[in-house]
Amino acid sequence: MEILVCVKRVPDSAENEIVMNSAGNDIERDDLVYSVNEWDNYAVEEAIQIVEKVGGTVTVVTVGDADADEILRREMAMGAEKGLLLQDDAFEGSDCKGIATALKGAVEKGKYDLIFTGAQADEGAGAVGGMLAAMLDLPYASLVNKIELGDGKLTIGREIEGGNREMNEISMPCVLSIQTGINEPRYVGIRGIRKVSGVEIPVMSAGDLGVDAGSVGAAGAKVKKIDYFVPEKGEGAEMLEGSTEEIIDKLIEILKANGGL
């Protein structure tokens, strides 16, 4: 089983004080602490567990600059055998479609049974996995929180509304966006990180991937960020007290007073 897992280097919100930049179109990124996108850790762990059962190789790939090398090594210390860095000035400013285009080039350079992404990344669009699947013309499922292996097919569970799970059968090769909670990502120790510190990680440019530079980056972006701000805080919540019946009566009065009923 050959599995490619797409990962991303993102600001660690637990370690940073997030502020807007002077232009108001992004966060201030200088001196931020970065880490692996949380959802991606679950995707890598799931890939490792599958390979431990049936054999094969897990490769992690990211689109980024030279600093993104550190997250590939972190995931390799976790258990992925190979890393691949897609690095080119042409990728800077890419929207979701641009990132998916670069990843498509990487997928087509190998032969993979499964391609995993995290369910979403730092800006929460959750679009790259679906776009990548569409570009590759492969079956796709999002919010996957259960995977059972079959003969050339998978039975997968998807998280849906109300805490329910939807079960589906999907043929391989396919693209799956992995939801948190599907497993418990293993601990990565200093010894594991040191072990992979000297491993060579191939770097591929847009040209290496056969990607037209005009189709990625700011030049190829169809979605452009024009504003970025912290919403103003409201007056806060009103806490209703009393018995269940009293709370219901008070809630109905409030809804009527505000045009809700």
C-alpha positions in Angstrom: 0.0 0.0 0.0 1.5 3.3 -1.1 0.0 6.3 0.7 0.8 10.0 0.2 -0.2 12.4 3.0 -0.4 16.1 2.3 0.7 18.2 5.3 1.1 21.9 6.1 3.2 24.1 8.3 0.9 26.5 10.2 1.2 29.1 13.0 0.8 27.4 16.4 -2.1 29.4 17.9 -1.3 28.0 21.4 2.2 29.5 21.3 1.5 32.8 19.5 -0.3 36.1 20.1 -2.0 36.6 16.8 -2.3 40.2 15.6 -3.2 41.7 12.2 -0.5 43.1 9.9 -0.4 46.8 9.0 -2.1 46.2 5.6 -5.0 44.4 7.4 -5.1 41.5 4.9 -3.3 38.9 6.9 -1.8 38.1 10.4 1.6 39.3 11.3 3.8 36.3 10.6 7.3 37.5 11.7 8.6 35.6 14.7 5.7 33.2 14.9 6.1 29.7 16.3 5.0 27.1 13.6 4.0 23.5 13.9 2.2 20.8 11.8 -1.4 21.4 11.1 -3.4 19.5 13.7 -5.7 17.6 11.3 -2.6 16.4 9.3 -1.2 14.6 12.3 -4.3 12.4 12.3 -4.0 11.8 8.6 -0.3 10.7 9.0 -1.1 8.5 12.0 -3.9 6.7 10.0 -1.6 6.2 7.1 1.1 4.7 9.4 -1.4 2.4 11.0 -2.7 1.1 7.6 0.9 0.4 6.5 1.6 -1.4 9.7 -1.3 -3.7 9.0 -0.7 -4.4 5.3 2.8 -3.2 4.4 3.8 -0.4 2.1 5.2 3.1 2.4 4.0 6.4 3.7 5.2 9.6 2.0 4.5 13.1 3.4 4.4 16.1 1.1 4.1 19.8 1.6 4.0 23.0 -0.4 6.2 25.6 1.3 9.6 27.3 1.7 12.8 25.8 3.1 11.4 26.1 6.7 8.7 23.6 5.8 11.4 20.9 5.8 11.0 20.7 9.6 7.4 19.5 9.6 8.3 16.8 7.0 11.0 15.6 9.3 8.6 15.7 12.3 6.2 13.4 10.4 9.0 11.2 9.3 10.0 10.8 13.0 6.4 9.9 13.6 6.8 6.9 11.2 6.5 8.2 7.6 9.3 6.7 5.4 9.7 9.5 2.9 9.3 13.3 2.6 8.8 15.5 -0.4 9.1 19.3 -0.4 7.4 21.3 -3.2 9.3 24.6 -3.1 9.2 27.4 -5.7 8.7 31.2 -5.6 5.9 30.6 -8.1 3.9 28.9 -5.4 3.8 32.0 -3.1 0.4 33.5 -2.8 -1.4 30.4 -4.0 -5.1 29.9 -3.2 -6.6 26.4 -2.5 -6.7 25.7 -6.3 -3.0 26.6 -6.7 -2.0 24.4 -3.8 -4.0 21.5 -5.2 -2.4 22.0 -8.6 1.1 21.7 -7.1 0.0 18.6 -5.1 -1.5 17.1 -8.3 1.9 17.3 -9.9 3.5 15.4 -7.0 0.8 12.7 -7.1 1.4 12.1 -10.8 5.1 11.7 -10.2 4.4 8.6 -8.1 1.9 5.7 -7.9 -0.3 5.9 -4.9 -3.2 3.8 -3.7 -4.4 6.4 -1.2 -3.9 10.2 -0.9 -4.8 11.7 2.5 -5.2 15.3 3.5 -6.3 16.8 6.8 -10.0 17.8 6.9 -8.9 21.4 6.9 -5.9 23.7 7.7 -5.3 27.0 9.4 -7.7 29.1 7.4 -10.4 26.5 7.6 -11.5 26.3 3.9 -11.3 22.5 3.8 -11.1 22.7 0.0 -7.7 21.4 -1.1 -8.6 17.7 -0.7 -11.8 17.9 -2.8 -10.0 20.1 -5.5 -7.1 17.6 -5.7 -9.5 14.7 -6.1 -11.4 16.5 -8.9 -8.1 17.3 -10.7 -7.0 13.7 -10.5 -10.5 12.4 -11.4 -10.5 10.2 -8.3 -13.2 9.3 -5.7 -13.3 11.6 -2.7 -14.7 11.6 0.8 -14.4 14.4 3.4 -14.5 14.3 7.2 -13.4 10.7 7.3 -13.3 9.3 10.9 -13.2 5.6 10.2 -11.4 3.4 7.6 -11.8 -0.4 7.1 -9.6 -2.1 4.5 -11.1 -4.3 1.9 -10.1 -5.9 -1.4 -9.4 -2.9 -3.7 -12.0 -0.9 -1.7 -12.4 0.8 1.6 -15.4 1.1 3.9 -15.2 4.6 5.4 -17.2 6.5 8.0 -17.8 10.2 7.6 -18.7 12.6 10.4 -22.1 14.2 9.7 -24.5 16.5 11.6 -25.6 15.6 15.0 -22.6 13.6 15.9 -23.7 10.8 13.5 -21.6 8.7 11.2 -22.3 8.0 7.5 -20.8 4.7 6.1 -19.7 4.4 2.5 -17.8 2.1 0.2 -15.1 3.8 -1.9 -12.8 2.4 -4.6 -9.0 2.9 -4.6 -7.1 4.9 -5.6 -8.9 7.7 -3.8 -8.5 10.9 -1.9 -9.7 11.2 1.7 -9.7 14.2 4.0 -9.2 12.9 7.5 -11.1 14.2 10.6 -9.6 14.6 14.1 -10.5 11.8 16.5 -10.1 9.0 13.9 -7.1 7.8 16.0 -4.6 9.0 18.6 -1.5 10.4 17.0 1.7 8.9 18.5 4.2 10.8 20.5 7.3 12.1 18.6 10.4 12.1 20.7 13.7 13.8 20.3 15.4 10.5 19.5 13.1 10.0 16.5 13.7 13.6 15.3 17.4 13.1 15.5 17.2 9.8 13.6 15.7 11.5 10.5 17.7 14.8 10.8 20.2 13.7 8.1 17.7 12.0 5.7 17.7 13.7 2.3 14.3 15.2 1.4 13.8 15.8 -2.4 12.8 19.3 -3.4 10.7 19.8 -6.5 10.0 23.0 -8.3 7.0 23.9 -10.5 9.1 22.9 -13.5 10.0 19.5 -11.9 6.3 18.9 -11.3 5.2 19.9 -14.8 3.2 22.8 -13.4 2.7 26.0 -15.3 3.9 28.8 -13.0 1.0 31.0 -14.3 -1.5 28.6 -12.9 -0.3 28.8 -9.3 0.8 31.5 -6.9 -0.8 35.0 -6.8 -0.8 35.1 -10.6 -3.1 32.0 -10.8 -5.2 32.7 -7.7 -9.0 32.9 -8.3 -9.6 33.8 -4.7 -7.8 36.8 -3.2 -7.9 37.9 0.4 -9.0 41.5 0.6 -9.6 41.9 4.4 -8.7 40.2 7.6 -10.0 41.3 11.0 -11.0 40.3 14.5 -14.8 40.6 14.9 -16.0 43.0 17.5 -17.1 41.4 20.8 -20.8 41.7 21.6 -22.2 42.4 25.1 -22.0 38.8 26.1 -24.5 36.1 26.9 -27.5 36.4 29.2 -27.7 33.4 31.6 -31.3 32.3 32.4 -31.9 30.9 35.8 -34.8 28.9 37.3 -36.5 25.6 36.7 -36.6 24.2 33.2 -40.2 25.5 32.7 -39.2 29.0 34.0 -36.2 29.1 31.6 -38.4 28.1 28.7 -41.0 30.8 29.5 -38.2 33.4 29.8 -36.6 32.3 26.5 -40.0 32.5 24.7 -40.4 36.1 26.0 -37.0 37.1 24.8 -37.6 35.6 21.4 -40.9 37.4 21.1 -39.3 40.7 22.2 -36.6 40.3 19.5 -38.9 39.2 16.7 -37.9 35.6 16.8 -41.4 34.3 17.2 
